[in-house]
């Protein structure tokens, strides 16, 4: 049992002197944050799953306390690990404070400088709480009185200039292993580099989530995308099946009403057990993805159609269609995003193709053409809406 001395943080609660840490509690593993132009992302990593909600408190000038958001983590122990807090001062957040609110509950407090809205996500493998705080730094935004934990940033329609290319897996995560030991992470990296070159030739600015063999968490991939000011997010993967005869290409976009048959694939790409994918429906429902999903669907349709028809007849993949799926890497992004499964590395014919740099270059060219078609459609929609490009 761990003995603790008395300590107090303003607004965090009171600890009893000399009490023992109760048994059976979880721990705060790490606290991280990223600051970007219109939002700050805070990640609290835990060693167990926790459900929580965010509560907003107004400023208290008498007590010299700023406006705050706070959330309680039941069954979690933090002790004195973050007694000094974490200073941010990025124009949105002043600091993050963590303290033992009760013997069985940790409280996380976000001291605000500016605030418009926020988003709360509960993710697993590893277990973590993600809070995105949105606002315009240095400009006082109107205070909202109709906020809720479901509030999210409404994506702004804008011209498509920057494409984020995401090579799935990497580093210690090889992804699927196919015929002859072919690794998904190697296929996606080579294809990502080829796609980036094709997109640049079409006038796009390209940002890679990785351009070498490194491991990135799904949250890190989308943080990179958001920080780069991406307009589109394209995640590249290679498929796998126990049935070696299965082959073809399919493109996914995010939608809460996903197809049931996509659960196994989502579980593998999300890195979680299949049984835990169902809990994503609750999360997705809170994200109000109706603002992004239609654009992602159009992008998915443009890419899928072009790849299937654009490759040479002898290399033309089977069209497995455009589908909806609950992929972490898609719903953590605020921009139109698709996940392309470029073939089955467990199928002997497709594995041979996916080893061939010439084939990957040809596929990259067709994906890029699909993005160009989407850009044209999007420009037309912007012109009709009167949005400056």
N, C-alpha and C positions, 0 to 999 in steps of 0.2 A: 504494500500500500504506500502511496506517495503522500507525505505530509506537506501541507502548504501553509505559508504565513499569510496574514491578512494583507490585502492590498485593495485599492479601489481606483476605478477610472470613472470620470464623470459620466453619468447616465448609463453605466454598464451594470450596476447592481452592487450588492454588498456580499463579501465572502466572510464566513465565520472564521475566527482565529483558530489556527492549529487543527483544522479538521482534516480528515483523511480523504484522499480522492476516492470516490465510490468506485466499486468494481464494475466491469462490463461496459465502460464508456468508450466511445471512439475518439480518435485524435485528429487534429488539424495537421495535415502533412506539409502543406505549403500554401503560401499566398502569393499570387503573381498579378501584375497588371500591365496593360498596354495603353498608351495614350495616342489617339489619332484625331484628325481634324474635327470630327463632329461627334465623337463618342470616346468613352474610356471603358475598357473591358477589365473586369476584376474576376479572378478565378480563385476560389477557395477549394483546394484539394483535400479530400478526406479519406479515411480508410474504411468508410462504410457509407451506404446510401442514406441521405437525409432529405426529407421533404420540408419545405419552408415557404414563406411568403415575405414580400417586401412591404414595409410600412413606412410612410412618409411623415416626418415631423417638421413643423414650422420652426423658424428661427426663434431663439429665446434671448433677446438682447439683454435682459436683466442678468441672465446667467452667462452671458457672453458665449452663447452657443449658436453656430450657424444652422441653416436648414440641413436636415439629415434624412437619410434613408437607413433603416436598420432591418435586420433579419435575425431570427433565432434558430440555432442549430441544436435541436433536442438530442440528448444522448451523446453529446460531444464535449470533450475536455480540451481546454486550451491553456489553463493555468496561467503562468506568467510569460509564456513564450513570446507574446506580442504586446507586452505591457506598455512599451514605448510607442506603439502604433507604427504605421508606415506613412511617411510624408509623400504626397504626390504633387500638389500645387501646380496642376497643369491647365488651370483655367476652368475646369469642370469640377474636379474633386480637390479638396484640401488634404484629406488624409483618410486612411482606413484604420479603424481601431477594432481590436478584438479583446474580449474579456469574458471572464466566467460570471455570467449573469446570475446563475444559481449553480448549485453543485452538479446539476444534471443538464445544464444548458449553457452554450456559448452564444454570446451576442456579437454580431458584426455590425459596426456602425460606419457609414460613409458620410463624412462631413462634406457638404456641397458648397461649391462656389457659384455654379450655374446649373440649371436643370430644366429640361423640357419633358423627357419621358425616360422610361427604362424598360429593360427586358430581363426576365429571369429564366434561366435554363437549369435543369438538373440532369447531369450526364453521368454515365458510368464507364468503367474500365479505362482509366481510374475514376473513382467517384469524385465528382466535383460540382460545385455550384458556380454558375457563370452569371454575372450581373453586368449588363451593358447599360451605361448611363449616357443618354444622348443630350446634346445641346450645342449652342454656338459659343465657342470660347471667346471670352472677352466682351461679349455682347449680351446684355441682360435679356433673357427670353421671358415672354409672358408667363406668369405663374398659372398653372392649370389647377382647377378645382375638381375636374371630372376624371382624374387619373385613376388607374387601376393596375394591378400586377400584370395585366395582359397588354398594356400599352407598348407599342413598338414603333420604330421609325418607319414612316411611310416612304418607300423608295421614290426618288425623284426621277421622272423620265428625262433622259438626257441622251445626247448623241453617243454612239458607240465608238470609242477611240482606244480604250485600253482593255486588252483581253488577258486574263490571268489563266495560265496553263498549269494544271496541277498533275504531275506524274504520281500516280497512286503508289502507296507503300514506300519502301526504301529503308536503307540501313539494316537494322536488326529485324525488320519486318519484310520478308521476301514476297509477301502476298501468296497467291496460288503457285503451286509447283506443277509443271506440266510435263509433256512428253520429253524424254531425254534430259530431265532436270531443268528445263526452261523455267526461269523465274519471272513472275509477273512484274516485279519491281524493275527488272532490266528492260523488259519490253516497253513499259510505260515511260521510262526515262528517255529511251532512244526515240520513241514516237513524240514525246513532248518537245524535244529539241528540234525535230523535223517540223513539227507543227508551228513552233515559234518562228522558225525561218520563213515558212510559207506565209504566215500572218503578217510578218514584217514586210514582206514583198507586196502585200496587199494594202500597206499603209497603216497597219495597226501598231500601236505600242504594245509590247509584250512583256509581261512579268511572269517569271517562273516561281512556283512555290519551292521547287528544288531543281538544281541543275547538276547535281552529283548524287552519289549514293549515301544519302543521309536519312535518318528517321525524323519524321515530323508528326506531331499529334494532329488530329483533325481540327482542333481549335486553332493551332498554330497556322495551319494552312489557310483558314479563312481570315485570321487576323492579318496575315500577309496580304491577302487579297484586298481586304478593306483598307489597309494602310496605304496600299499602292494606288488607291482611287480607281479600282477596277470597275469596268462597266459590264463585263461578262466574265463568268467563271466556268472553265471547262476542265472537268476532272477525268483523267484517262485511266482505264482499268482493263485487265484481261480476265475473261471469265473462266470458270472451271465447272466440271460436272463429273459425277461418278460414272455416268453413261458416256463412254468415249465417242459414241457416234454423234452426240449433240454438237452442233456448230452454228455459227451465225453471229450477227452483230445486233445490239440493241442499245437504245439511248434512253436514259431515265431523266425525269425532272421531278421536282418535289411537289407533292400534293398529299394532303392529309387522308384522302380517300384512295390510298395506294392499293395496288393489286395484291391479293393474298399470296400469289406465287412468287412475289418479289421478296418475301420475308427471309428466305434462306440466304439469298444473295446479299440483302441488306445486313444481315447478321454478320456475314463474313467480312464485308467491307467496313462495317462499323466496328468490328472487333469485339462483338458481344454475343452472348448466347441467343439462339433464336427466340427463346421464350421471353426475352427482355425487349424485343423489338416492339411488341404490342403497346408498351407503355409510351412509346413515342407518339401515339395518336393523341394522347392528352396534351403533350407538349406542343405538337403541331397545331392543334386547335387553338392554342393560346397565341400563336405567332401571327395570326391574321395574314397568312401567306397569299391570300387572294390577290394582293397587289403585285406580287412577284410571279406567282405560278403561271398566269397566262403568258407572260413574256418568256418564261423558261420553257413552256410547252412549245411555243413557236420556234424557239431556238433549237430545241430537241428535234422537232419535225424537219427543220431545214437541214440540220446536220445528218440525220438518219437517211433522209431521202437522197441527199447528194452522195453520201458514201456508197449506198447500195447501188445506185445507178451509175456512179462515176467511175468505179473501178473497172478494169478490163474484164471482159466476159469470163475469161478463164480463172480470174481471181475474184470474181464477184461473190461477196458473202451472202448467205441466206439472210433475208430481212426478217428479223425477230420483232421489229416494230418499236414504236415509242411507248414507253411505259411510265407509270408513276411509282415512286418508291421513297421510303423513309430513310434517307441517307444523312447522317450527321453532317458530312462535308457540304451538303446542299442546304440544309436548313439553318446552318450557322452563318450563312451569307445573306447579305441584304441586297444582292444584285441578282439578275437572272443567271441561273446556274444549271448545268447539265452534267450528267455522268455518263460517259460513253464506254460501254463494254465492247472492245474492238475485236473480239473473237475468243474462241475457247482454246487455251493452251493445252487442254487435255485431249483435244482432237488432233490426230496425227497430221492431217492436211493443214489445218489452221496453224498448228504449232510450227510447221515448216515455213509457212508464210510469215509468221510473226518473228521468225529468226532472221528473215531477209530484209536488209536495210532498204533495198529497192521497193519492196512491198510497203514498208512502213512510210517511206517518202511519198509513195503514191496515195496511201490512205491519208497522210497528213495534208496533202494537197486538196483532197476532196473535202475533208473536214473544214479546211480554210475557206473553200468555195461556199460551203454551207453557211459559214459565219458571214461571208460577204452578202449572200442572199438575205440573211436575217437583218444585216445592217441596212440594206436597201428598204426592206419592209418597215423597219423601225423608223427610218428617216421619213418615210411617207406618213406614218402615224404621228410623228412629231410635227410635221408640217401641217397636218390637218388640225392638230390640237393648238397650233400657234406657239408651240414651245421653241424658243431660240435654240439653234444648233451650234 
